[in-house]
Amino acid sequence: MWTEQACGKVILLGEHAVVYDQPALAAGLSRGAEATFTPSKNADEVTLDLEDLVMGITRSGDTDLARALGAALDALSALGATEKLTGHVRAKLLLPPGGGVGSSAALGVAVARALAHGALGRALTSQEAVQCATAWEKVFHGTPSGLDHTAAVYGGVGLFTRAGGWKPMRISSPLRVLFADTGERTPTKETVGNVAKLRERRPIVVDGACESIGILVRNAALALESGDLKGLGQLMDLNQNLLAGLMVSTERTETLCRVARDHGALGAKLTGGGGGGCVIAITHEGDEARVLDAWRAEGAPVFEATIACE
Ligand code: MEV
């Protein structure tokens, strides 16, 4: 029996533009997903239970999770697994599913890591974990940039580009990030597809917005490295305006961002694919409770995370 974990992720700035080759500033969240694989010679195949959500998933099922399991098993075979793997995976999410905080990528990485012990008789390298999770994430996201599952594998804080991968960053002190869940959900595949359709109709507008987001991201990396939280917050607000221009924000997201700013947040924005999901905010040390209380008063579930170098 092997238990493995993977990080969730928070995108501080740069979602969607990262699909069009701009950089994104992101960090792993220590809470992500956990998976335990128990091999069994009596079983016919690999089954997967996702605690509190679904039971008895197999690769022949007609759901995205079943297809993702099949894709991860194929990726493990491509890495050299020879014998047919049989047994049971029990997995659990430690983050809100579908909330833009990398739950599906974390699950894919944790499941692939756990299965690898049975399939290959060893742990996956980081590069192999990214390979398996790419196959898994393609099922959920269509054409993922790779950011979510790369952050899930490496953790820490980093700048990510499609071409250059994950570049770990040094930050002067850990950063506390506040989260509020809008309660709304739109699959990332759909919001990414909507931006692609908008780009077909308005290429100059969308490409211009993505380039501007890329500039904000580079400045935000400098602000984060030097501990300039005020500057980082301003850049997050500007990023949110551009995301709203790409039509991936919602009224609820805008309300929670405004409430955060009205209660002392230095910056607030959506995180991940948008169309709901989670909103993030940063504050000066000591101002966190005001923002969290104001969000609670709006009826939003909240949580916080501290991001730091690995
Ligand atoms: C989703 O968490 C992030 C997006 O940029 C999609 C991607 O990078 O694949 C919206």
Residues whose N, C-alpha, C, O or C-beta is under 5 A from the ligand:
A	BS01	MEV	E15 H16 V18 V19 G100 T143 P144 S145 G146 L147 D148 T188 G272 G273
